[in-house]
Amino acid sequence: MTPATRETTPAPDPVAPTPVAPVVVAWSDLGCPWASLALHTLRTTAAARGQDLLIDHRAFPLELFNRQPTPKHIVDAEVVMLGAHFPELGWRLWNAPAWEYPSTVLPAIEAVQAAKAPEIGGLRGSDQLDAALRRAFYTEHRCIAVHSVILDLAADCPDVDAAALEAALARGAGRREVYEQWHEAQGPDVQGSPHFLAPGGYTAHNPGPTYVFTGDLYDGGFPRLDAYDPGWAVALLDSLAD
């Protein structure tokens, strides 16, 4: 006689956890051309590889460190140098009215921090806003110090809730984070804008370029780019893949 058996419902297959993209910490200033080049290199290299990553932007506010707006003539010299080497950046010398040139980028940096809130955009939305602000400054020549400009750019970011960002900024969101990060950046672990840190111990300040200054930038000197090795982004992304 065949033993009686009880029919059982097969247990459902366990749901695989959604993979979480690795996070790269990027210390930078929005008005720093070197940082904007580095972020462009990292983003385009990751996109070409089909590799997802999240960038956690941290503020290295040059105007707080230097107690003055970042001098336009220094930014101009770096924009000419880097824009000539990398035309794909689309950078141009500022050609909007002089009075529209931002004397501060702190409101924009604060907005990038505020956008990190999960209900606003999280790290992905924050990175989209950072990229949009850099494009607006270096290519479109918009005054990213102006509240309405920041919100217009946020509205075009797929993962940013612009209305939620507007409400958060009205409450002062992002400002405390910027000042806390400024104080943290005065420690030994952060050397300048840009500085990248990634899981596994990767750390690099302004990776890629070999350059010199021909003299004091306040007294007729110029930056000179001798070489640029984008392989740093490949090495960083390889370390994340591992």
C-alpha positions as CSV (number, residue, x, y, z in Angstrom):
1,M,0.0,0.0,0.0
2,T,1.4,3.3,-1.0
3,P,1.9,5.6,2.0
4,A,-0.5,8.5,2.2
5,T,1.2,11.8,1.3
6,R,0.0,15.4,1.9
7,E,0.1,17.8,-1.0
8,T,2.2,20.8,-0.3
9,T,2.4,24.1,-2.1
10,P,6.0,24.8,-3.3
11,A,7.6,27.6,-1.4
12,P,7.9,30.7,-3.6
13,D,11.3,31.5,-4.9
14,P,13.0,34.1,-2.8
15,V,12.9,37.6,-4.3
16,A,16.3,38.7,-5.2
17,P,17.3,42.0,-3.6
18,T,17.4,45.0,-5.8
19,P,21.1,45.7,-6.5
20,V,22.3,48.9,-5.0
21,A,24.7,51.0,-7.0
22,P,28.0,51.7,-5.3
23,V,28.5,55.2,-4.0
24,V,31.4,57.5,-4.8
25,V,32.0,60.5,-2.6
26,A,32.9,63.6,-4.5
27,W,34.1,66.7,-2.7
28,S,33.9,69.8,-4.9
29,D,32.9,73.3,-5.6
30,L,30.4,74.0,-8.4
31,G,32.5,76.9,-9.6
32,C,35.7,74.8,-9.9
33,P,36.5,73.9,-13.5
34,W,38.8,71.0,-12.5
35,A,36.0,69.4,-10.5
36,S,33.6,69.9,-13.4
37,L,36.0,68.2,-15.8
38,A,36.6,65.3,-13.3
39,L,32.8,64.7,-12.8
40,H,32.3,64.8,-16.6
41,T,35.0,62.2,-17.0
42,L,33.6,59.9,-14.3
43,R,30.0,60.2,-15.5
44,T,30.7,59.7,-19.2
45,T,33.1,56.8,-18.5
46,A,30.5,55.1,-16.4
47,A,27.8,55.6,-19.0
48,A,30.0,54.2,-21.8
49,R,30.6,51.1,-19.7
50,G,26.9,50.8,-18.8
51,Q,27.9,50.9,-15.2
52,D,25.6,52.4,-12.6
53,L,26.9,54.4,-9.8
54,L,25.7,57.0,-7.3
55,I,27.7,60.2,-6.5
56,D,27.4,61.6,-3.0
57,H,28.3,65.3,-3.5
58,R,30.0,67.0,-0.6
59,A,30.7,70.7,-0.5
60,F,34.2,72.1,-0.7
61,P,33.1,75.7,-0.8
62,L,36.1,77.7,-2.2
63,E,34.5,81.0,-1.3
64,L,34.3,80.1,2.3
65,F,37.9,78.8,2.4
66,N,39.2,81.8,0.6
67,R,36.9,84.4,2.1
68,Q,36.1,85.8,-1.3
69,P,34.2,84.9,-4.5
70,T,36.3,82.7,-6.7
71,P,38.0,85.2,-9.0
72,K,36.5,85.3,-12.5
73,H,39.8,85.8,-14.2
74,I,41.1,82.5,-12.7
75,V,37.9,80.6,-13.7
76,D,38.2,82.1,-17.2
77,A,41.8,81.0,-17.6
78,E,40.9,77.5,-16.6
79,V,37.8,77.4,-18.8
80,V,39.9,78.4,-21.8
81,M,42.6,75.9,-21.1
82,L,40.3,72.9,-20.4
83,G,37.7,73.9,-23.0
84,A,40.3,74.0,-25.7
85,H,41.5,70.5,-24.7
86,F,38.0,69.0,-24.3
87,P,35.6,70.7,-26.8
88,E,33.1,68.0,-26.0
89,L,32.5,69.9,-22.7
90,G,30.9,72.7,-24.7
91,W,32.4,75.3,-22.4
92,R,32.6,79.0,-23.5
93,L,33.9,82.1,-22.0
94,W,31.1,84.0,-20.2
95,N,29.2,86.0,-22.7
96,A,26.0,86.8,-20.8
97,P,25.8,90.3,-19.3
98,A,28.5,90.9,-16.7
99,W,26.0,91.7,-14.0
100,E,24.6,88.2,-14.4
101,Y,27.8,86.5,-13.5
102,P,27.3,84.8,-10.1
103,S,29.2,86.3,-7.3
104,T,28.4,83.3,-5.2
105,V,27.6,79.6,-5.8
106,L,26.6,78.8,-2.3
107,P,22.8,78.8,-3.0
108,A,23.4,76.3,-5.8
109,I,25.7,74.1,-3.6
110,E,23.0,74.2,-0.8
111,A,20.4,73.1,-3.3
112,V,22.5,70.0,-4.3
113,Q,22.7,69.1,-0.6
114,A,19.0,69.7,0.0
115,A,18.1,67.5,-3.0
116,K,19.7,64.5,-1.4
117,A,16.6,64.1,0.9
118,P,14.8,60.9,-0.3
119,E,11.5,62.7,-0.7
120,I,13.2,65.2,-3.0
121,G,15.6,63.2,-5.2
122,G,18.1,61.2,-3.2
123,L,21.6,60.8,-4.4
124,R,20.5,60.2,-8.0
125,G,18.4,63.4,-8.1
126,S,21.1,65.4,-6.3
127,D,23.7,64.3,-8.9
128,Q,21.3,65.3,-11.8
129,L,20.9,68.7,-10.2
130,D,24.7,69.1,-9.8
131,A,25.3,68.2,-13.5
132,A,22.5,70.6,-14.6
133,L,24.0,73.5,-12.5
134,R,27.4,73.0,-13.9
135,R,26.1,72.9,-17.5
136,A,24.1,76.0,-16.8
137,F,27.1,77.9,-15.5
138,Y,29.9,76.7,-17.9
139,T,27.8,76.3,-21.1
140,E,24.6,78.2,-20.9
141,H,25.9,81.1,-18.8
142,R,23.0,81.3,-16.4
143,C,23.3,82.9,-13.0
144,I,23.1,79.8,-10.8
145,A,23.1,82.0,-7.7
146,V,19.4,82.9,-8.4
147,H,16.7,80.9,-6.7
148,S,14.4,80.8,-9.7
149,V,17.2,79.5,-12.0
150,I,18.0,76.7,-9.6
151,L,14.4,75.7,-9.4
152,D,14.0,75.8,-13.2
153,L,17.0,73.5,-13.6
154,A,15.6,71.2,-10.9
155,A,12.3,70.9,-12.7
156,D,14.2,69.4,-15.7
157,C,15.9,66.8,-13.6
158,P,13.9,63.5,-14.0
159,D,14.5,62.3,-10.4
160,V,14.1,65.7,-8.6
161,D,10.8,66.9,-7.1
162,A,11.2,70.6,-7.8
163,A,8.2,71.6,-5.7
164,A,9.6,69.6,-2.7
165,L,13.0,71.2,-3.2
166,E,11.5,74.7,-3.3
167,A,9.7,74.0,0.0
168,A,12.9,72.6,1.5
169,L,15.0,75.5,0.5
170,A,12.4,77.9,2.0
171,R,13.1,76.1,5.3
172,G,16.8,76.6,4.9
173,A,17.6,73.0,3.9
174,G,21.1,72.4,2.7
175,R,22.8,75.3,4.4
176,R,23.7,73.5,7.6
177,E,25.1,70.6,5.6
178,V,27.3,72.9,3.6
179,Y,28.8,74.5,6.6
180,E,29.3,71.1,8.4
181,Q,31.0,69.8,5.3
182,W,33.2,72.9,5.0
183,H,34.5,72.3,8.5
184,E,35.0,68.6,7.8
185,A,36.9,69.4,4.6
186,Q,39.4,71.4,6.7
187,G,40.7,68.1,8.1
188,P,43.5,66.1,6.5
189,D,41.4,63.6,4.5
190,V,40.1,66.1,2.0
191,Q,42.8,68.0,0.0
192,G,40.8,70.2,-2.3
193,S,38.3,70.4,-5.2
194,P,37.8,67.8,-6.5
195,H,38.6,65.0,-4.2
196,F,37.1,61.5,-4.8
197,L,36.7,58.7,-2.3
198,A,35.2,55.3,-3.0
199,P,34.7,51.9,-1.2
200,G,37.8,49.9,-0.8
201,G,40.0,52.8,0.1
202,Y,40.2,54.7,-3.2
203,T,41.1,58.3,-2.7
204,A,42.4,60.9,-5.2
205,H,42.7,64.7,-5.3
206,N,42.1,66.1,-8.8
207,P,42.9,62.9,-10.6
208,G,43.9,62.9,-14.3
209,P,45.7,66.1,-15.2
210,T,49.3,66.9,-15.3
211,Y,49.6,70.7,-15.1
212,V,51.7,73.7,-13.9
213,F,51.1,77.3,-13.3
214,T,53.4,79.6,-15.2
215,G,53.2,82.2,-12.5
216,D,51.0,83.8,-9.9
217,L,47.5,83.7,-11.2
218,Y,46.9,87.1,-9.6
219,D,49.9,88.6,-11.4
220,G,49.8,87.4,-15.0
221,G,50.4,83.7,-14.6
222,F,48.4,81.0,-16.4
223,P,47.6,77.4,-15.8
224,R,49.1,75.0,-18.4
225,L,47.7,71.5,-19.0
226,D,50.5,69.2,-20.1
227,A,48.5,65.9,-20.2
228,Y,45.3,64.4,-19.0
229,D,44.8,60.7,-18.3
230,P,41.2,59.6,-18.0
231,G,42.3,56.2,-16.9
232,W,41.7,57.3,-13.3
233,A,38.0,57.0,-13.9
234,V,38.4,53.5,-15.3
235,A,40.5,52.4,-12.3
236,L,37.9,53.8,-9.9
237,L,35.0,52.1,-11.7
238,D,36.9,48.8,-11.9
239,S,37.4,48.9,-8.2
240,L,33.7,49.4,-7.7
241,A,32.9,46.5,-10.0
242,D,35.2,44.3,-8.0
